[in-house]
């Protein structure tokens, strides 16, 4: 037997080495390597009692060495019998973590003979320290996983409340969950009218086109649990008899988690791994279930926020309608009174035909202006609330609405001519840039209570070429306008003119 004193430094070094890393797999590898070096074993392995708990398989140093070949038997006339290979001696020491057997540390192939009692004592001391190191690594791994899932849930909540559409919101949940779970796919299923469930969103490393649209038909054994809002955990999707979809052969371990909030089932979040992938641990199942609950709550809040935003749009439309009534109806009423007055004066005072013609011309201009206001208001009311404007008119109205939020009142907007047909890029882009600058300047002038925007595609340029003219007037402090191929003047307010060839 070796003198134990010279081996104490090696034992101390081995004990210290197993606690140098907080990552569980690295810790287990340190334990196996230290045991092999301490006992001079050619082979060392750590076989875990419950590999699924930590999502790890056995840890080894190297391949198991073959026992030495027996000597060749002497020549004989009889048929030789196959030699029986001796069993390789092993040293097996259990590792306990929190009064539970974590696994067995197996050593074999000692270089200078069989294992001794001293070897066993040294390995048992190492196993005691290993149990403490494994417990610490487990705690660290659990804390790190929990932090990752919490950060993921917070990121999903922030993204969903930023105004995403319903389809984008579901994709955000599926994509983030897939990454957190290290899954092959993140899938969202929703109930169908006939009582089944259909995959409506899928996030995969490959093309998800053949996954979206897959249906779990009514009568599937797993469907009752999913529609009841219960989580379902599957060890192997490809072979589990409860799974009936045509894509089940691709996947192995899977979690199917309810997206449920306030007693309302929004759908199911499925997180399958590839065939042969490591099983989900109990910690991963718990954290993923909590993530699904948080994501469902965020989806409900995002839906409520979207509804509030739509309500705000409808309220703004009511305001537009009131403005339309207050402005347009009053202008029409005033124009009617003007025409009536003109008629009376023409009949009773003998005004010349020229005066009457001028007044009637002014009245006609007012009516044309009113028609433009009505058309603009109607177009604004027809814009889809949740969609960004894609037409030129819509983009101009959006710029006006943005300026209105700063000014405190809505600018008046007029379009003269077929702006959608005659105005194309890049002229439209330059016009919008000029409009944005003019509105910004108007918002900075004190005393502005009225802003008028006019886009005219019927106004020719000074050289006779067809062109487009943008005019932005505000009644704030007087200033100088700017122009492209045109001019502007100041006066009782500020007028900015921009024009360009079509």
Buried (B, 14 or more C-beta within 10 A) or exposed (E): EEEEEEBEEBBEEBBEBBBEBBEBBEBBBBBBBBBBBBBBBBBBBBBBEEBBBBBBEBBBBEEBEEEEEEEEEEEEEEEEEEEEEEEBEBBBBEBBBEEEEBBBBBBBBBEEEEBBEBBBEBBEBBBBBBBBBBBBBBEBBBEEBBEEBBEBBEEBBEBBBEEBEBEEBBBBBBBBBBEBBEBBBBBBBBBBEEEBBBBBBBBBEEEBEEBBEBBBBEEBEBBEBBBEBBBBBBEBBBEBEBBBBEBBEBBBBBBBBBBBBEEEBBBBBBBBBBBEBBBBBEBBBBBBBBBBBBBBBBBBBBBEBBEEEEEEBEEBBEEBEEBBEEBBEEBBEEBEEBBEEBEEBBEEEEBEEEEBEEBBEEBEEBBEBBEBBBEBBEBBEEBEEEEEBEEBBBBBBBBBBBBBEEBEEBBBBBBBBEBBEBBEEEBBEBBBEBBEBBBEBBBEBEEBEBBBBBBBBEBEBEEEEEBBBBBBBBBBEEBEBBBEBBEBEEEEBBBBBBBBEE
